């Protein structure tokens, strides 16, 4: 899994599959806050669980509750993947 990383596009798909969405485009809005995109902390927890299972990692709570934008969330996930934070 070390060679794999989460892309903004993949994260957008995970969010839509996990909790639906209002059509927000993470690719063009990756620096816009989740709240402004229509997502709350429960949506991030749901998506985080999916990502943990898919990538075989364990995300720190600060990733799930502290990330304010899709870009910051994806960056934090990729840091966890690179660090090899095994689940």
Residue pairs with C-beta under 8 A, 6 or more apart in sequence:
1 55
1 56
1 57
1 81
2 81
2 82
2 84
4 55
4 81
5 78
5 81
5 82
6 51
6 55
6 74
6 77
6 78
6 81
7 74
8 26
8 27
8 30
8 70
8 71
8 74
9 26
9 27
11 26
11 47
11 51
11 70
11 73
11 74
11 77
12 25
12 26
12 27
12 70
14 47
14 50
14 51
14 54
15 21
15 26
15 39
15 43
15 47
17 50
18 43
18 46
18 47
18 50
19 39
19 42
19 43
19 46
19 47
21 37
21 38
21 39
22 37
22 38
24 32
24 37
24 38
24 39
26 37
26 70
29 37
29 70
30 69
30 70
30 71
30 74
31 69
31 71
32 69
32 70
33 68
33 69
34 40
34 43
34 44
34 67
34 68
34 69
34 70
34 73
37 70
41 64
41 65
44 64
44 65
44 67
44 73
45 64
48 59
48 63
48 64
51 57
51 59
51 77
52 58
52 59
52 87
53 87
55 77
55 81
56 86
56 87
57 77
57 80
57 81
57 85
57 86
57 87
58 80
58 85
58 86
58 87
59 76
59 77
59 80
59 85
60 80
60 85
62 76
63 73
63 76
63 77
63 80
66 76
67 73
67 76
